[in-house]
Amino acid sequence: MSLNKTTKIEIPILARVEGEGALDLEITDGKITKCDVRIYEPPRYFEKFLEGRTPNEVIDAVARICGICPLAYQTAAAGAMEQVFGIEISQWAKDARLLMMLGQWIHSQYLHVHLLAAPDFLGYRSGIEMAKDYPNEVLRGVRLQHIGNDIMKLFGGRSVHPNGIKLGGFWHSPKESIVKAFIPRIEAALKDAEDVIKFVSTLKFPDVTIPFTQVSLRHPTEYPVIADHIVTSDGLEFNVNEYDQHFREFHAPQSTALHSTTLDGRPILLGPLSRINLNFDRLPKHIQEMANATGVQFPSNNMFHSIIARAIDGYWALERSLELCKAYEYTETPSAPEKVCAGDAWFAVEAPRGIQIDHFTFDAEGKATKIRISAPTSQNLPCMEADLRVALEKFGLDRPDHEIQLHAEMVIRNYDPCISCSAHFLTLNVTRK
C-alpha cells in the first residue's frame, strides 16, 4: 500500500464479539486520520422504560441487558436499591451473590480465552477452525464455561437471565448437598485452570505499550468483585458515588453507545488487565507466583496481555468459589424484609469486562424515577480507539489492507466488547423543523 494516498478500511461487522459494531479506518500519508469504533446497534432504552418500575421488576429486567454477564446488572441494581432503602442483607446473601458473580466470571473469561481471543494469537479465523488442531484446549474451555454456568444456576435458577436475586437477598436457598456437590468439580477444574495460564503464556504477544489511565474497584482485603471504592493508575482512590467527579460520559457522533473519559478527556481502561495491575497485591501469593511465571510482569501496559489477566481472573474465581462452597450453610431466611423510601445511590461491581456502575433514584413508593447504567464496554470505547491508533501504526500501515483489518479486529477483541450492553442513551432529544 502506498503511503502517499488516502486508504479507507471498513470492517462492517466485527466478528467474535457480543453485539453489532463496526470499525471505520482512514489512513492518509502513512498516518491514521480516522479511527472510529462505530456502534450501530439500536439503543434499547433500558434506563427509560425501567422508570416507574418496582424494585423486583427492575432486578428481573436488568438481567435482560446481557446474556453473558446478567449478574453484574442484577447485583449492582439490587445493591443500589438496598443502599437507598436502608436494607442490610445478610452475610449469607452477600456470599451467595459473590458466588454467582464468580460463576459469571468463570463462564465469561474462559469463553473469551478459548473461543474469542486464542484464535487470533494462533492464526485461526474461528474457535471451530482452531478446534481441529487444538481440540483439547477448546474442550477444556467448554468444561470450564460449563462450571461457571452451573454455579450461576445454583441461586439464579438458570444461567441466562437468572431470576434468583430479589430485594434483600434471594428468593430461595439451595440445599447444602447441592452446593457441596460442586466441591470435587471445582477441585478438578483447578488443574484445567492452571493449564490455561500455562497455555496463554506460550502465545506470542505484539510489543505495544500504551500509558493508559487504568481504573478498577478496590476491596479492603481481597481481589475485587463487589466493592465501594475505585482506584486509578494515576494514584486516585475514591468512593463509587464520586464517579462523576472524575469521569464523564458523553455521546460520540459515530456511535449509539455513550463514551467515557477522564474529565480532561483522557481515555480510561477498565477490565481484567487494569484489575490485576491495580490489585496484584490482593491476589494470594501462590497466584501471584503463577502470574509471574508467565513471563509477564504486572503492572503491564500491553493490552495483548489481557488474555493472561483473564486466565488469572478465572483461576482466582475458581479458588474463591471453592472456598465459598466449602463454607456454605443452608438458611431458611435467604432475604431480609423489604422496605422502601425515597433517595438515590451508586453501586458498582466488577463485571468480567470491568466496572459496571449504576446510579438509581427512587421516590417514596420505591419506584425508580431516574436510572443510569454504565457498562464497561462503553467506558472502554475511547481507549479502544486510542489503542487501535498506536497498535496499528506499530503493526505497519504499509501492510496489505486485509492484514491491517485482521490485526485491528484482534486489538478490539482484546477488550472482549459487549456491544449490546454498551448501546444505551441517557437522554433522547428530537428536533423537528
N, C-alpha and C positions, 0 to 999 in steps of 0.2 A: 504494500500500500504506500503510495506516495505521500510525503508529509507536507506538500505544498498545496493541498486542497482540503475541502471540507467533506468528510465522510460521515454518514448517518448510519448508525446501527440500531435497529429496533428489535427488541425482544417482546413480541406482543403478548405472550403468555409465559409466565415463569413456571417452570416445572419443578416438581418435588417440594412445593411449599403448600401451606394450607390457604385456600382462597384464591382470588384472581387479582393479578397485578402484572405490571409490565415495566420494562426499562427502556428509556429513550436516551441514546448516547450520541453526542455530536463531537467530532474531532476536527479541529481546524489547525493547520500548520503544526501538526505534531503535539497539540495540546487539547485537552478535554475542555470544550467550551459549554457543553450542556450535559448534565448527568442527572436525570430525573427518575427516581423510582416512583412510578405512576400507579397509584391505587385507583382503579376504576370500578371496583366492586361497589354496587349501590349501598349507601348508608342505610342502616336498618332502624335507626331512631329508637333504640332501646331506652335511652335515657328519657325520651319524651313520653313514650307510651307506658312507662312504669310510674309516671306521676299519678297520684291518686290511688295507688295500689296499697293494699295492706302488707305488713311485713312478710308474712309467709308467702304471699303471692309473689313478692319481689324476689325472695330467695329461690323459689321454684323457677321463676322466669329467667334469672340471670344465668342459670346453668345452660340455657339455650344459646348463650353468646358464643360458646365454643364447645366443640365435641371432644377436643383434646385436653383442655385444662379447665373444665367446668368448675372444679373445686376451688380454684383461685377466686372466681367470681362469687361463688356462694359463701366462701369463708370470709371474704372481705366485706360483702354486703351484710351478712349476719353480724360480724364484728362491729361494724359501724352502727348498726341499729342497737345492739346491746350496750354500746357506749352511751348513746343518746338516752336510752330508756333506763339506764342505771341497773341493768341486769348483770349480775355476776354469775357467769357459768362455772360449773364445777370443774375440778381438775380432770375428772373422767372425760367430760365433754371436750376440754382443751386437748387432751391426749388423743381422743378419737379423731378430732379434726386434723391434728398434726399427722396422724397415721394415714388418713385419707389423702392429705396433701402429698405425703411421701409416696403413696401409691401412684399418684398422678405424675410426680417427678420420675419415678421408675419407668412408667409406661412411655412418657414423652421423650426422655433422654435417650433411652435405648432404641426407640423408633428412629430418632434423628441420627444417632451414631451409625446404625447399621444400614438403614434403608434410604436415608436422605443425603447424608454427608459423605460416608465412606466411598460410595461410587465415584464421587468427584476426585478424591485423592488417588483412587486406584484406576481411573481411566475408563469407567463404565457409564453408560447413559442412564442406567436404572438399577435399582436393587435386584430386580428379577434377572437382568443380564449378569450382574455381579454374582448372583447365587450359583451360576453354572460353574464358576471357578472357586467360589468361597461358600460352599453350601453349609459348612459347619458354623461359620461366622454368622450367616444370615439366620440359621435356625436358632443359634444362641440368642440373637436379638429378639426373635419371636418369643422364645421361652421367657426371657426377662420381661418383655412387654406384658405377657400374659399374667405374670405375678402381680405387676402393677395394677392391671385391670381388676384382678380378683380382690386386691386389697381395697380398692375403691368400692367394690360391690358389697364388702362386709357391712358398711354402715350406710351406703347410699342406695342399696337395692339393685343398682345397675351401674356400669362404668360410664356409659354415655348418658348425659343429662341426669345424674343421680338425684334422688329426691329424699334423702335421709336427713339432711340438715334442716332444722327449724329454729325459730327464735328461742333462745335459751339453751340450745343443745341439739338433741336428736329426737326423732320420732320413735326410735326403738333402740334396744341394746342387744347385740348378738350374744349368744351363749358363749361361755368360756371355751368349751370344747371346739367350737367353730374357729375361734381366733387362735387357740393354741395349735390347731392343725397346720397353721402357717409356719410354725417354727422350723420343722425339718425342711420345708420347701425353701424358706429364705436361707437357711444354713447352706443348703446345696447350691443355691443361686449365687452365693458369695464367691464361690470358685469361678463361676462364669463371669461375674463382675470383675474379678481380679484379672482374668484373661482378657477382658475388654480393654482394661487400662494398658496391658502389655501390647495388645493388638494396635491400638491407636498410636502408641509411642513409636511404632515402626514406620508410620506414614511419613512421607516427605512433605515438609511444610515450606511454602514460599517465605522468603525472608522479607517481611513487610511489617514495620513497626510504626505505629501512629500514636502520638501522645493524647489519647482520648481522655476526656473527663469522665471517669468511671463512677458509677452510682450503684449502691446496693443497700439492703437493710442490714442492720447490725443488732444482734441479740446479745444480751449481757453475758451469757455463758456458753452458747453453742452456735454451731453453724446456722445461719438464719433461714427460717421458713416463714414464721409469723413473728413480727417484731414491730415496735413502735418508734424506732429510730432509723434515720437514713444517714449514711456516711458517703463521702466522695473522695476521690483521689486527690482533690485539692486541699484535703485536710479538714473539711467541714463535717460536723455532726449535729443533727437537729431532729426534733420530733416530726413525725409524719404530717402533723397538722400545720407545719410551716412550709409545706411543699411549694406553695405559690410565692413564698418569699425568696425562693432560689431558682425556680424553673418557670417557664411559661409555655403554654400550649397555644398553637396558632394554626390557621388554615394556610396551606400551600396551594398555589393555583393548579399544580399538576396532579393533585391528589384529593380523593374524597375523605381521606383519613387525616386527622389532626397530627401535627408535628410538635415536638418538644425540644427545647434547648435550655441552656442557662439564660438568665436574664439578659446577659450581654451577647447572646446569640451563638455561643459555642455548643456544638453537638454533645450529647451525652450518650454514654454506653451503659445499657443495662443487660443483665443476663449472666450465664454461668461464669464467663471469664472475669467480669467485674466482681461477681460474688466471691470467687476463690481468691482473686487478687486482694480484695479488701477484708477478707475473713479467713485467710490462710491459718492464722493463729487459733481459730476456733475449730479447726479440724483436729481429730485425735492424732497423736504423734505418729502412730503407725500408718495412718492415711497420708499424713504429710510426707512420710518416707516413701510411700508408694508414688506420690506425686513427683517427688524429687528424682525418683528412679526413672521416670520417663525421659529425663534429659532436658525438660523444660523447667526453667527457673521462674517461679512465681514471686512477685507480680510480672506478668508478661503483657506487652502492648501489641502482640501479634494476634489478630483476630482468628487466624487459622488455627491457633492453639485452643480455640473454644471447644473443639471436639474432645480434647483431652479433659478440659474442665467439665464437660458433660459426663464423661466416663467416671470422673471422680465424684461428681454430684450423685450419680447413680449408685456407686459403691457405698457412699456415706448414707444415702437414703435407705438402702437395704439394711445396713447395720443398725441404723436408728429404728427402723421398722421392727427388726428382730427384738430390740430392747423393749419396745412398746408392747409387742405381742407377748413376750415373756412376763411382763408386769401386769397384763390385762386382768381385770376382775369384772364380773358381771354386776350390773346395777339395775334396780327396778325403777330408778328415777333418772332417766337419761337427759332430762331437761329441767331447767329452772322455771318457776312460774312466770308467765308473761305479764308485762305491764308496758304502757306506752306513755309518752309525753312529747312535748314539742322540743325541738333542738336540732343541732347538726353535729356531725363528727366525720373525721377522716379515719380510714383504716387501710392498711397495706399488708400484702403478703408477697412472698417470692414465688411467682409462677415459674415454671421451667425456663421461660424466656426472659425473666427479670421481674422487676417490681410491678405488681398490679395494684393500683391505688384508687380508692373510692372516696368521694365526698358526698354525703347524703344529708338532706334537710327534711325534717318531718314536722307535721302540725300536731296539735294537741290530741287528735284522734289516732296518731301513729301512722298516718298516711304520708307517703313520700310526696314532697312538693317540689324538690329540686334534686337532681341526680347528676353526678359526674363520674364516669367510669373510664379511667385511663389505662389502656392496655400497654404492655411493654413494647410491642411492635411499633405502635405509633410513636412512642417516645424515642425509639431507636432509629426512625427513618432518616433524620438529618445526618446521624452518624454513619448510617449505611451508605448514603450518598457521598459523604466525605471519604469514607474508606474506599469506595469504588474509584474515586479520582486518583488516589495515591497508589492503590494496588494495581490498577490497570496501566498507569504510566510506568510503574516499575516493571510490570509484566512485558511491556513493549507495545507501543501503539502502531509500530510498523509491521506487526504481525498480520496474517490474514484475518479478515473480519470474523470468520467462524471461530477461530481460536480466541479472539477477544471476547466474543459472545459467550463461549463456554466458560472462560475464566471469570467473566462478570457474574454469571449465574452461580459459580462456585463461591464467590465472595458474598453474594446475597444469602445463599443457603447457610453460610457460617452463622447467620443471625437466627436461623430457623424461624422466619417470619410467619406469624399467624395473621394473615391479611384480613380475614373476616372479623377477627376480634378488634382490629385497629380501625376499621372503617366506621367511624362514628362522628356525629356532629353534636356540638353543644347548643348551637342556635341555627335557625333557618331564617334567612332573610330573602324575601321575594320582592322584586321591583317590577312593576308593570307600567308601561307607558303607552 
